[in-house]
Amino acid sequence: MLRWLGKKWDDVQEELTQESANFCYEITSPVGKAVPCGDLRVARISCADGYLKFILIHDKFIK
């Protein structure tokens, strides 16, 4: 699981789909006026109810 931390979500999602893994994800955003942009990256991974749960963040923000 740790091999996916910090990786681009598109790459991780493709790998998980090829492996037919059960997964879900949540995209987090910063509080305030920062506008997210850039690629989504894997920030946290956990297991819940037989699924791999990924927390994603954008790698760039515009203030």
PyMOL Python script that loads the backbone (N, CA, C, O; Angstrom):
from pymol import cmd

cmd.read_pdbstr("""\
ATOM      1  N   MET A   1       0.814  -1.203   0.000  1.00  0.00           N
ATOM      2  CA  MET A   1       0.000   0.000   0.000  1.00  0.00           C
ATOM      3  C   MET A   1       0.856   1.265   0.000  1.00  0.00           C
ATOM      4  O   MET A   1       0.489   2.257  -0.631  1.00  0.00           O
ATOM      5  N   LEU A   2       1.966   1.245   0.682  1.00  0.00           N
ATOM      6  CA  LEU A   2       2.784   2.445   0.797  1.00  0.00           C
ATOM      7  C   LEU A   2       3.409   2.860  -0.526  1.00  0.00           C
ATOM      8  O   LEU A   2       3.826   4.008  -0.680  1.00  0.00           O
ATOM      9  N   ARG A   3       3.479   1.951  -1.471  1.00  0.00           N
ATOM     10  CA  ARG A   3       4.109   2.298  -2.752  1.00  0.00           C
ATOM     11  C   ARG A   3       3.298   3.343  -3.524  1.00  0.00           C
ATOM     12  O   ARG A   3       3.823   3.968  -4.446  1.00  0.00           O
ATOM     13  N   TRP A   4       2.029   3.541  -3.160  1.00  0.00           N
ATOM     14  CA  TRP A   4       1.181   4.498  -3.863  1.00  0.00           C
ATOM     15  C   TRP A   4       1.214   5.903  -3.263  1.00  0.00           C
ATOM     16  O   TRP A   4       0.750   6.849  -3.901  1.00  0.00           O
ATOM     17  N   LEU A   5       1.746   6.060  -2.064  1.00  0.00           N
ATOM     18  CA  LEU A   5       1.755   7.380  -1.431  1.00  0.00           C
ATOM     19  C   LEU A   5       2.534   8.385  -2.274  1.00  0.00           C
ATOM     20  O   LEU A   5       3.664   8.122  -2.685  1.00  0.00           O
ATOM     21  N   GLY A   6       1.922   9.527  -2.523  1.00  0.00           N
ATOM     22  CA  GLY A   6       2.568  10.585  -3.296  1.00  0.00           C
ATOM     23  C   GLY A   6       2.490  10.411  -4.801  1.00  0.00           C
ATOM     24  O   GLY A   6       2.906  11.296  -5.548  1.00  0.00           O
ATOM     25  N   LYS A   7       1.965   9.289  -5.255  1.00  0.00           N
ATOM     26  CA  LYS A   7       1.885   9.023  -6.698  1.00  0.00           C
ATOM     27  C   LYS A   7       0.684   9.744  -7.313  1.00  0.00           C
ATOM     28  O   LYS A   7      -0.272  10.087  -6.618  1.00  0.00           O
ATOM     29  N   LYS A   8       0.752   9.967  -8.627  1.00  0.00           N
ATOM     30  CA  LYS A   8      -0.371  10.568  -9.339  1.00  0.00           C
ATOM     31  C   LYS A   8      -1.552   9.600  -9.315  1.00  0.00           C
ATOM     32  O   LYS A   8      -1.393   8.400  -9.541  1.00  0.00           O
ATOM     33  N   TRP A   9      -2.739  10.142  -9.038  1.00  0.00           N
ATOM     34  CA  TRP A   9      -3.929   9.316  -8.914  1.00  0.00           C
ATOM     35  C   TRP A   9      -4.242   8.586 -10.217  1.00  0.00           C
ATOM     36  O   TRP A   9      -4.675   7.435 -10.174  1.00  0.00           O
ATOM     37  N   ASP A  10      -4.040   9.206 -11.356  1.00  0.00           N
ATOM     38  CA  ASP A  10      -4.330   8.546 -12.636  1.00  0.00           C
ATOM     39  C   ASP A  10      -3.550   7.242 -12.778  1.00  0.00           C
ATOM     40  O   ASP A  10      -4.089   6.238 -13.243  1.00  0.00           O
ATOM     41  N   ASP A  11      -2.283   7.262 -12.377  1.00  0.00           N
ATOM     42  CA  ASP A  11      -1.444   6.064 -12.464  1.00  0.00           C
ATOM     43  C   ASP A  11      -1.903   4.988 -11.486  1.00  0.00           C
ATOM     44  O   ASP A  11      -1.958   3.808 -11.832  1.00  0.00           O
ATOM     45  N   VAL A  12      -2.229   5.398 -10.268  1.00  0.00           N
ATOM     46  CA  VAL A  12      -2.670   4.448  -9.238  1.00  0.00           C
ATOM     47  C   VAL A  12      -4.014   3.842  -9.622  1.00  0.00           C
ATOM     48  O   VAL A  12      -4.211   2.633  -9.498  1.00  0.00           O
ATOM     49  N   GLN A  13      -4.940   4.683 -10.090  1.00  0.00           N
ATOM     50  CA  GLN A  13      -6.268   4.204 -10.466  1.00  0.00           C
ATOM     51  C   GLN A  13      -6.179   3.186 -11.602  1.00  0.00           C
ATOM     52  O   GLN A  13      -6.894   2.184 -11.595  1.00  0.00           O
ATOM     53  N   GLU A  14      -5.321   3.435 -12.560  1.00  0.00           N
ATOM     54  CA  GLU A  14      -5.131   2.497 -13.670  1.00  0.00           C
ATOM     55  C   GLU A  14      -4.631   1.146 -13.163  1.00  0.00           C
ATOM     56  O   GLU A  14      -5.115   0.098 -13.593  1.00  0.00           O
ATOM     57  N   GLU A  15      -3.667   1.173 -12.251  1.00  0.00           N
ATOM     58  CA  GLU A  15      -3.124  -0.063 -11.683  1.00  0.00           C
ATOM     59  C   GLU A  15      -4.192  -0.823 -10.898  1.00  0.00           C
ATOM     60  O   GLU A  15      -4.299  -2.043 -11.018  1.00  0.00           O
ATOM     61  N   LEU A  16      -4.978  -0.111 -10.097  1.00  0.00           N
ATOM     62  CA  LEU A  16      -6.025  -0.753  -9.300  1.00  0.00           C
ATOM     63  C   LEU A  16      -7.104  -1.363 -10.187  1.00  0.00           C
ATOM     64  O   LEU A  16      -7.616  -2.444  -9.893  1.00  0.00           O
ATOM     65  N   THR A  17      -7.445  -0.680 -11.256  1.00  0.00           N
ATOM     66  CA  THR A  17      -8.458  -1.188 -12.181  1.00  0.00           C
ATOM     67  C   THR A  17      -7.967  -2.457 -12.873  1.00  0.00           C
ATOM     68  O   THR A  17      -8.739  -3.397 -13.062  1.00  0.00           O
ATOM     69  N   GLN A  18      -6.698  -2.491 -13.249  1.00  0.00           N
ATOM     70  CA  GLN A  18      -6.133  -3.688 -13.879  1.00  0.00           C
ATOM     71  C   GLN A  18      -6.141  -4.873 -12.922  1.00  0.00           C
ATOM     72  O   GLN A  18      -6.312  -6.017 -13.345  1.00  0.00           O
ATOM     73  N   GLU A  19      -5.955  -4.599 -11.622  1.00  0.00           N
ATOM     74  CA  GLU A  19      -5.942  -5.660 -10.614  1.00  0.00           C
ATOM     75  C   GLU A  19      -7.338  -6.001 -10.110  1.00  0.00           C
ATOM     76  O   GLU A  19      -7.487  -6.884  -9.266  1.00  0.00           O
ATOM     77  N   SER A  20      -8.367  -5.314 -10.615  1.00  0.00           N
ATOM     78  CA  SER A  20      -9.759  -5.493 -10.177  1.00  0.00           C
ATOM     79  C   SER A  20      -9.906  -5.323  -8.668  1.00  0.00           C
ATOM     80  O   SER A  20     -10.642  -6.070  -8.023  1.00  0.00           O
ATOM     81  N   ALA A  21      -9.213  -4.350  -8.117  1.00  0.00           N
ATOM     82  CA  ALA A  21      -9.261  -4.092  -6.675  1.00  0.00           C
ATOM     83  C   ALA A  21     -10.499  -3.263  -6.330  1.00  0.00           C
ATOM     84  O   ALA A  21     -10.940  -2.427  -7.119  1.00  0.00           O
ATOM     85  N   ASN A  22     -11.048  -3.507  -5.143  1.00  0.00           N
ATOM     86  CA  ASN A  22     -12.151  -2.703  -4.633  1.00  0.00           C
ATOM     87  C   ASN A  22     -11.565  -1.477  -3.951  1.00  0.00           C
ATOM     88  O   ASN A  22     -10.792  -1.600  -3.000  1.00  0.00           O
ATOM     89  N   PHE A  23     -11.932  -0.292  -4.435  1.00  0.00           N
ATOM     90  CA  PHE A  23     -11.385   0.930  -3.849  1.00  0.00           C
ATOM     91  C   PHE A  23     -12.393   2.065  -3.942  1.00  0.00           C
ATOM     92  O   PHE A  23     -13.309   2.040  -4.763  1.00  0.00           O
ATOM     93  N   CYS A  24     -12.207   3.043  -3.099  1.00  0.00           N
ATOM     94  CA  CYS A  24     -12.965   4.278  -3.150  1.00  0.00           C
ATOM     95  C   CYS A  24     -11.998   5.412  -2.850  1.00  0.00           C
ATOM     96  O   CYS A  24     -10.887   5.177  -2.373  1.00  0.00           O
ATOM     97  N   TYR A  25     -12.417   6.639  -3.129  1.00  0.00           N
ATOM     98  CA  TYR A  25     -11.520   7.765  -2.889  1.00  0.00           C
ATOM     99  C   TYR A  25     -12.303   8.998  -2.473  1.00  0.00           C
ATOM    100  O   TYR A  25     -13.504   9.113  -2.716  1.00  0.00           O
ATOM    101  N   GLU A  26     -11.592   9.906  -1.844  1.00  0.00           N
ATOM    102  CA  GLU A  26     -12.148  11.175  -1.394  1.00  0.00           C
ATOM    103  C   GLU A  26     -11.125  12.258  -1.725  1.00  0.00           C
ATOM    104  O   GLU A  26      -9.932  12.094  -1.472  1.00  0.00           O
ATOM    105  N   ILE A  27     -11.598  13.356  -2.287  1.00  0.00           N
ATOM    106  CA  ILE A  27     -10.708  14.464  -2.629  1.00  0.00           C
ATOM    107  C   ILE A  27     -10.846  15.538  -1.564  1.00  0.00           C
ATOM    108  O   ILE A  27     -11.951  16.015  -1.301  1.00  0.00           O
ATOM    109  N   THR A  28      -9.741  15.919  -0.954  1.00  0.00           N
ATOM    110  CA  THR A  28      -9.767  16.965   0.061  1.00  0.00           C
ATOM    111  C   THR A  28      -9.333  18.292  -0.556  1.00  0.00           C
ATOM    112  O   THR A  28      -8.566  18.332  -1.518  1.00  0.00           O
ATOM    113  N   SER A  29      -9.840  19.363   0.019  1.00  0.00           N
ATOM    114  CA  SER A  29      -9.506  20.712  -0.435  1.00  0.00           C
ATOM    115  C   SER A  29      -9.082  21.549   0.756  1.00  0.00           C
ATOM    116  O   SER A  29      -9.536  21.309   1.875  1.00  0.00           O
ATOM    117  N   PRO A  30      -8.224  22.519   0.533  1.00  0.00           N
ATOM    118  CA  PRO A  30      -7.799  23.366   1.643  1.00  0.00           C
ATOM    119  C   PRO A  30      -8.918  24.319   2.063  1.00  0.00           C
ATOM    120  O   PRO A  30      -9.787  24.671   1.265  1.00  0.00           O
ATOM    121  N   VAL A  31      -8.877  24.722   3.311  1.00  0.00           N
ATOM    122  CA  VAL A  31      -9.833  25.697   3.820  1.00  0.00           C
ATOM    123  C   VAL A  31      -9.375  27.075   3.362  1.00  0.00           C
ATOM    124  O   VAL A  31      -8.178  27.364   3.366  1.00  0.00           O
ATOM    125  N   GLY A  32     -10.298  27.910   2.974  1.00  0.00           N
ATOM    126  CA  GLY A  32      -9.936  29.260   2.563  1.00  0.00           C
ATOM    127  C   GLY A  32     -10.170  29.487   1.087  1.00  0.00           C
ATOM    128  O   GLY A  32     -10.977  28.809   0.451  1.00  0.00           O
ATOM    129  N   LYS A  33      -9.449  30.451   0.558  1.00  0.00           N
ATOM    130  CA  LYS A  33      -9.675  30.891  -0.814  1.00  0.00           C
ATOM    131  C   LYS A  33      -8.749  30.248  -1.837  1.00  0.00           C
ATOM    132  O   LYS A  33      -8.813  30.594  -3.017  1.00  0.00           O
ATOM    133  N   ALA A  34      -7.914  29.348  -1.433  1.00  0.00           N
ATOM    134  CA  ALA A  34      -7.005  28.693  -2.376  1.00  0.00           C
ATOM    135  C   ALA A  34      -7.802  27.835  -3.351  1.00  0.00           C
ATOM    136  O   ALA A  34      -8.696  27.089  -2.952  1.00  0.00           O
ATOM    137  N   VAL A  35      -7.470  27.949  -4.618  1.00  0.00           N
ATOM    138  CA  VAL A  35      -8.145  27.184  -5.663  1.00  0.00           C
ATOM    139  C   VAL A  35      -7.240  26.019  -6.056  1.00  0.00           C
ATOM    140  O   VAL A  35      -6.108  26.233  -6.489  1.00  0.00           O
ATOM    141  N   PRO A  36      -7.736  24.776  -5.906  1.00  0.00           N
ATOM    142  CA  PRO A  36      -6.894  23.627  -6.253  1.00  0.00           C
ATOM    143  C   PRO A  36      -6.712  23.511  -7.763  1.00  0.00           C
ATOM    144  O   PRO A  36      -7.628  23.798  -8.533  1.00  0.00           O
ATOM    145  N   CYS A  37      -5.531  23.090  -8.173  1.00  0.00           N
ATOM    146  CA  CYS A  37      -5.245  22.823  -9.583  1.00  0.00           C
ATOM    147  C   CYS A  37      -4.125  21.787  -9.627  1.00  0.00           C
ATOM    148  O   CYS A  37      -3.620  21.367  -8.586  1.00  0.00           O
ATOM    149  N   GLY A  38      -3.747  21.386 -10.808  1.00  0.00           N
ATOM    150  CA  GLY A  38      -2.677  20.398 -10.921  1.00  0.00           C
ATOM    151  C   GLY A  38      -3.199  18.982 -10.786  1.00  0.00           C
ATOM    152  O   GLY A  38      -4.407  18.743 -10.810  1.00  0.00           O
ATOM    153  N   ASP A  39      -2.279  18.055 -10.646  1.00  0.00           N
ATOM    154  CA  ASP A  39      -2.617  16.634 -10.565  1.00  0.00           C
ATOM    155  C   ASP A  39      -3.106  16.264  -9.175  1.00  0.00           C
ATOM    156  O   ASP A  39      -2.735  16.892  -8.183  1.00  0.00           O
ATOM    157  N   LEU A  40      -3.948  15.231  -9.117  1.00  0.00           N
ATOM    158  CA  LEU A  40      -4.330  14.656  -7.829  1.00  0.00           C
ATOM    159  C   LEU A  40      -3.251  13.678  -7.401  1.00  0.00           C
ATOM    160  O   LEU A  40      -2.740  12.911  -8.217  1.00  0.00           O
ATOM    161  N   ARG A  41      -2.907  13.704  -6.130  1.00  0.00           N
ATOM    162  CA  ARG A  41      -1.892  12.811  -5.566  1.00  0.00           C
ATOM    163  C   ARG A  41      -2.481  12.059  -4.386  1.00  0.00           C
ATOM    164  O   ARG A  41      -3.376  12.564  -3.708  1.00  0.00           O
ATOM    165  N   VAL A  42      -1.983  10.853  -4.135  1.00  0.00           N
ATOM    166  CA  VAL A  42      -2.428  10.041  -3.005  1.00  0.00           C
ATOM    167  C   VAL A  42      -1.757  10.560  -1.736  1.00  0.00           C
ATOM    168  O   VAL A  42      -0.530  10.601  -1.644  1.00  0.00           O
ATOM    169  N   ALA A  43      -2.580  10.958  -0.754  1.00  0.00           N
ATOM    170  CA  ALA A  43      -2.057  11.492   0.503  1.00  0.00           C
ATOM    171  C   ALA A  43      -2.182  10.490   1.645  1.00  0.00           C
ATOM    172  O   ALA A  43      -1.349  10.484   2.552  1.00  0.00           O
ATOM    173  N   ARG A  44      -3.207   9.645   1.615  1.00  0.00           N
ATOM    174  CA  ARG A  44      -3.431   8.693   2.706  1.00  0.00           C
ATOM    175  C   ARG A  44      -4.154   7.474   2.151  1.00  0.00           C
ATOM    176  O   ARG A  44      -4.962   7.583   1.229  1.00  0.00           O
ATOM    177  N   ILE A  45      -3.856   6.322   2.718  1.00  0.00           N
ATOM    178  CA  ILE A  45      -4.495   5.069   2.310  1.00  0.00           C
ATOM    179  C   ILE A  45      -4.930   4.329   3.563  1.00  0.00           C
ATOM    180  O   ILE A  45      -4.181   4.241   4.536  1.00  0.00           O
ATOM    181  N   SER A  46      -6.155   3.794   3.532  1.00  0.00           N
ATOM    182  CA  SER A  46      -6.621   2.972   4.646  1.00  0.00           C
ATOM    183  C   SER A  46      -7.509   1.862   4.091  1.00  0.00           C
ATOM    184  O   SER A  46      -7.919   1.897   2.931  1.00  0.00           O
ATOM    185  N   CYS A  47      -7.794   0.885   4.933  1.00  0.00           N
ATOM    186  CA  CYS A  47      -8.699  -0.201   4.563  1.00  0.00           C
ATOM    187  C   CYS A  47      -9.985  -0.044   5.363  1.00  0.00           C
ATOM    188  O   CYS A  47      -9.951   0.140   6.580  1.00  0.00           O
ATOM    189  N   ALA A  48     -11.118  -0.117   4.673  1.00  0.00           N
ATOM    190  CA  ALA A  48     -12.406   0.015   5.342  1.00  0.00           C
ATOM    191  C   ALA A  48     -13.429  -0.860   4.630  1.00  0.00           C
ATOM    192  O   ALA A  48     -13.652  -0.705   3.429  1.00  0.00           O
ATOM    193  N   ASP A  49     -14.046  -1.771   5.358  1.00  0.00           N
ATOM    194  CA  ASP A  49     -15.114  -2.630   4.831  1.00  0.00           C
ATOM    195  C   ASP A  49     -14.718  -3.359   3.549  1.00  0.00           C
ATOM    196  O   ASP A  49     -15.530  -3.476   2.631  1.00  0.00           O
ATOM    197  N   GLY A  50     -13.503  -3.840   3.478  1.00  0.00           N
ATOM    198  CA  GLY A  50     -13.051  -4.584   2.316  1.00  0.00           C
ATOM    199  C   GLY A  50     -12.617  -3.724   1.139  1.00  0.00           C
ATOM    200  O   GLY A  50     -12.292  -4.249   0.074  1.00  0.00           O
ATOM    201  N   TYR A  51     -12.609  -2.423   1.318  1.00  0.00           N
ATOM    202  CA  TYR A  51     -12.183  -1.496   0.272  1.00  0.00           C
ATOM    203  C   TYR A  51     -10.890  -0.810   0.678  1.00  0.00           C
ATOM    204  O   TYR A  51     -10.640  -0.586   1.862  1.00  0.00           O
ATOM    205  N   LEU A  52     -10.077  -0.482  -0.306  1.00  0.00           N
ATOM    206  CA  LEU A  52      -8.954   0.422  -0.081  1.00  0.00           C
ATOM    207  C   LEU A  52      -9.507   1.832  -0.228  1.00  0.00           C
ATOM    208  O   LEU A  52     -10.091   2.169  -1.259  1.00  0.00           O
ATOM    209  N   LYS A  53      -9.327   2.649   0.788  1.00  0.00           N
ATOM    210  CA  LYS A  53      -9.826   4.024   0.742  1.00  0.00           C
ATOM    211  C   LYS A  53      -8.644   4.965   0.571  1.00  0.00           C
ATOM    212  O   LYS A  53      -7.698   4.944   1.359  1.00  0.00           O
ATOM    213  N   PHE A  54      -8.708   5.792  -0.468  1.00  0.00           N
ATOM    214  CA  PHE A  54      -7.645   6.731  -0.789  1.00  0.00           C
ATOM    215  C   PHE A  54      -8.112   8.154  -0.515  1.00  0.00           C
ATOM    216  O   PHE A  54      -9.215   8.541  -0.901  1.00  0.00           O
ATOM    217  N   ILE A  55      -7.270   8.925   0.151  1.00  0.00           N
ATOM    218  CA  ILE A  55      -7.499  10.353   0.336  1.00  0.00           C
ATOM    219  C   ILE A  55      -6.568  11.062  -0.638  1.00  0.00           C
ATOM    220  O   ILE A  55      -5.357  10.840  -0.630  1.00  0.00           O
ATOM    221  N   LEU A  56      -7.145  11.916  -1.475  1.00  0.00           N
ATOM    222  CA  LEU A  56      -6.391  12.580  -2.532  1.00  0.00           C
ATOM    223  C   LEU A  56      -6.308  14.082  -2.293  1.00  0.00           C
ATOM    224  O   LEU A  56      -7.234  14.688  -1.753  1.00  0.00           O
ATOM    225  N   ILE A  57      -5.196  14.670  -2.698  1.00  0.00           N
ATOM    226  CA  ILE A  57      -5.026  16.117  -2.642  1.00  0.00           C
ATOM    227  C   ILE A  57      -4.465  16.597  -3.981  1.00  0.00           C
ATOM    228  O   ILE A  57      -3.812  15.841  -4.702  1.00  0.00           O
ATOM    229  N   HIS A  58      -4.727  17.850  -4.297  1.00  0.00           N
ATOM    230  CA  HIS A  58      -4.121  18.450  -5.486  1.00  0.00           C
ATOM    231  C   HIS A  58      -2.685  18.831  -5.161  1.00  0.00           C
ATOM    232  O   HIS A  58      -2.373  19.196  -4.027  1.00  0.00           O
ATOM    233  N   ASP A  59      -1.823  18.744  -6.146  1.00  0.00           N
ATOM    234  CA  ASP A  59      -0.415  19.054  -5.879  1.00  0.00           C
ATOM    235  C   ASP A  59      -0.073  20.528  -6.072  1.00  0.00           C
ATOM    236  O   ASP A  59       1.055  20.935  -5.796  1.00  0.00           O
ATOM    237  N   LYS A  60      -1.026  21.337  -6.541  1.00  0.00           N
ATOM    238  CA  LYS A  60      -0.793  22.775  -6.707  1.00  0.00           C
ATOM    239  C   LYS A  60      -2.050  23.548  -6.320  1.00  0.00           C
ATOM    240  O   LYS A  60      -3.168  23.045  -6.426  1.00  0.00           O
ATOM    241  N   PHE A  61      -1.840  24.774  -5.870  1.00  0.00           N
ATOM    242  CA  PHE A  61      -2.948  25.645  -5.491  1.00  0.00           C
ATOM    243  C   PHE A  61      -2.670  27.057  -5.975  1.00  0.00           C
ATOM    244  O   PHE A  61      -1.518  27.481  -6.068  1.00  0.00           O
ATOM    245  N   ILE A  62      -3.747  27.784  -6.284  1.00  0.00           N
ATOM    246  CA  ILE A  62      -3.653  29.191  -6.663  1.00  0.00           C
ATOM    247  C   ILE A  62      -4.300  30.001  -5.550  1.00  0.00           C
ATOM    248  O   ILE A  62      -5.436  29.730  -5.160  1.00  0.00           O
ATOM    249  N   LYS A  63      -3.583  30.987  -5.041  1.00  0.00           N
ATOM    250  CA  LYS A  63      -4.154  31.833  -3.977  1.00  0.00           C
ATOM    251  C   LYS A  63      -4.918  32.991  -4.549  1.00  0.00           C
ATOM    252  O   LYS A  63      -5.463  33.802  -3.800  1.00  0.00           O
TER     253      LYS A  63
END
""", "prot")
cmd.dss("prot")
cmd.show_as("cartoon", "prot")
cmd.util.cbc("prot")
cmd.orient("prot")
